[in-house]
């Protein structure tokens, strides 16, 4: 499983979360505490919003701990909203196209988790992606497929509904193909202003997800960046966070899944 960070708040250097903390994302790339594996060495990526509406991306197949360019970029780039991700592949090849985050237009998306037995329904999942977005498919991951499928379910109108419809369709495909297989999903999504984070699994066992709010920032992480665990709140299973303006709301993802068409 992967590890990731999503930040929204006053502009900060990315190194303040990616490299500097005692349990920084770079540290978690070689010694994660709450993932299925402690090593997340199958590439990494940064996505950030700056002067333009569309996010910038830097992705690489080298392990995060061994790439000097990552530390250099994080020491120089300041952003009000950024994603960072270190990857542990669940089967797809290590390539830039398969590294997170993924971007399309103004949207940025990253994921930790997996679709069990993905290859058995991969072609069917691809049919969820409309033609207008399929040209953007660059890699072979289930994560990118989920993102592009959600865009096709009118992500701009309602990210929560679009993600719920996508996950419900995929869980249904798995159930019909193999009742023992499940979807495990924690993800972050942004349109450059708002931030959404999802924690859901079809068997109720989604990967870990935490958040911390300060006066001027929201940080969402796969696992805490320091040992002050009392300052981090766990996102409950089957829930999502919505950061809109100055508010951070927790809503039930399970309810969205049940309502999804």
N, C-alpha and C positions, 0 to 999 in steps of 0.2 A: 504494500500500500504506500501511497505517496504522503507527503507532508506539504502544507501550504500556509500562506499568510495573506490576508486581505486587510488593507488599511484605508481608512477614510477619515480625513480631518484636516487640521492645519498642515501646511506643507512641511515635510521633513525629508532629510536625506534617507534614502532607502537602507543604507547601512545600519541605521538605528534599530532596525528589526531583523534585517537579513543577516548581518554579520556581527553586530556588537553585543547583543545579550548573551548571558551565560548559556542559555539554551536556544541560541539563534537558529535560524533555518539552516544555515550552513552546518552548524553542529548537529542538527537533526538529520542531515543528509548522511552522516556517518554513524550516528548513534541515537536513533529515535527511540523513545521510551514507550510509546503507546501504539505503534504500528505492528503489523504482523511480522515485519522484518525490521531490524535496526538500521539496515543499509538502504539508502535511497540514492543509488548511484547511476541511474539510467538516464541522466540528463537533467536539465533544470530550465527554468524560464522566468523572465520578468515581463510584466505588462504594466504600463503606467500612462496616466493622462497628464498632458502638459499644455502646450499652447493651442493644440488642435482638438477638435471634437473626437477624432479617432485616436485610439491608444497607440503608443509605441510598444514594440516587442523586441526582446532579445532572448533567443533560445539557443541552447547548445547541448550536444550529446555527451560532453565530458561530465564527470561527477562535479558537483558544485564545490566540493572541498579542494579540488585541484585546478580550478580555473581562475587565474589571476585577473582576467578581464571582468569577471563577475564582481570581485571586490572593488576594482577600480571604478566601474560604472556606478555601483551602489554608493561609493564615497563622493560622487560628483552630482548625481541626479537627485533632485528634490521634487517631490510630488505630493499632491493633496489626496490622491487616490491611486493606489497601486496594488498589484498582485505579485506574489512570488511563489514558486512551486519547485519542489525537488521530486523526482520521479522514481518509482519502483515499478517496473513494467509487470503487468499481469499476463503478458504473452505477446503483445505486438512488438515489433522491432524498435531498436533504439535509433531514432532519426530526429532531425530537427522538426520535421512535420508532425511527429508524434509527441513532442514536448509541449507542455502547457506553459502559459495560458494560450487559449485560442481566441482569435479576434475576428469580428466581422462588422464592417461599418463602425458604429460607435460602441459596439458591445464587446465585452471582455468576459471570458468564462474559463474556469478551471475546476478540476474534479479530483476527488480521491475516492476510490472504491472500484467496483467491477461489476460487470454483468456475467454471472456464471454461465459457462458453456456458450460464450459469445459467438464462437464460430458457427454454432448450430443454427443461430437465428440472424447472423450478420446480414445476409442479403435482405431478409424481411425488414430489419431495422432501417437499412438504407432506403427502403421504399417509403419510409415516413418523411424523408427529406424531399421537399418540393424541388422541381427543376430549377427554380430561381435561386436556390441556395446550394444545389448540389455541386455546381462548378467550384464552390469554395472548399470542397472536401479535398484536403491535401494529404492527409495521413490515413492510417488504418485503425485508429483506436475507437473503442466504444464511446469514449468521452466526447470526441469531436462529433460523432454521429448523434449523440444526445443533444448537443448544443445546436446543431443545424436543424434537427427535427423540431426542437422547441421554437426556433425562429419561424418555422413553418406553421406552428400553432399560434401565431400572432403574439409573439413574445412582447412586442412593443405595447400592445393593449393591456396585457396582464401577465407579467412574468410568472407569478405563482400558478395561474391557471395553465399557462403553456407548459411549464415544467411538469405539473401534475398530469396533464393529458399525455405527455411523452412517456413518463414513467409508468403510467397505468397501461398504456399500449404495450410497452416492452415487457412488463410483468405478465401481461396476458399471453404474449408470445411464448415466454418461458414456461408458463404453466401448461400451455398446450403441447410444448415440445418435450418438457421434462419437469415433472412436478417437484423434483428435489432441488431445482436451480432457483436462484434468487438474484435480485438487484440490490447492490449495496452502494449508497450514494451520499456523499457529502460534497457540496460544491459551492462556489461563489460566482456571482454574476453582477455585472455593473453596466450601466449605460453612460457612465462618465459623471453622473450626478448622484444617483441612488445606488445602493448596494443591497443585494439579497444574498443570503446564505441558507442552504438547505441541508437538512440531515434526515434521511429517510432510507428505509430498507424494507423490502417485501417480507422479510422474516423478522423485522423489528430489531435487527442487530447492525445498525449503521455504524461506520467508523466514528472515532471520537471527533468532537468539535467543541471549541470554547470561544468565549468572547469577553472583552474587557472594555468598559466605557470610561473615559476620563472627561475632563471639562471640555476638551477641544478635539477629541479623537475617538474613533472606534477601531479596535483591532480584533479580528477573528482569526483563529488559528486551529490547526489540527491538534496541537498540543501546546501547553503553556511554554512561554519563552524564558521563564525564570522559575525560581523555586517558591515564589510568593503565591501559592496556589489559591489562597483565600481571596485573592483579588480577581481571579478568573471564574466566570460562570459557565457551567456546561450547558450547551444547547440540548434540550431534551430530545429523546428519540421521537421521530415523526413530527418535528417542528421546523420552522424557518424563522430567520431574523430578517427584518426589513428596516433599513436605515434610510429614512426619507426626511430631508431637512435636518432638524435638530433631534428628531425622534428616533428611537430604536424600539421596534415592536417585535414581540414573539407571537407567531400564529401557528395554528395546527396544520401541518402538511397532510396528515392523514385525512382531515376533513376535505381538503382540496382534492385529494386522490379519489375519495368517495364520490364527490360531486362531478368529477371530470367525465366528459362525454367519451 
